[in-house]
Amino acid sequence: MIEIGEGQQRIREGQREIRKKFEEIGSECRRLKEETMNIAKQSDYNQVRINLMFSILKAREDNNFAHADHLTGLLRLRGNGKAGTRKGRPGWLTNDHGKQGAVCLCSHA
């Protein structure tokens, strides 16, 4: 009888250890998912900035300096704060339809 009780005790301890390891793995998984999302946000932020820079160059090439100035202002606005952390605050870039995160790159003559 004593041997059975000791065996059950070892099984319970093993189950506790396994449960703890699963919790640690779950925690690490959540941390990695958050980190991946932050990297994706940074990538999106960088792509918007690159698109703005390209549009500025194109506007200058077309001698559309008013539009180039407008886009340069947007680029400066976009540069405020950390990448991927801005959320619907005043000054956040929007398109003509008010969609957050979108940038109007059309020519404003």
Order of alpha helices (4+ residues) and beta strands (2+ residues): alpha-alpha
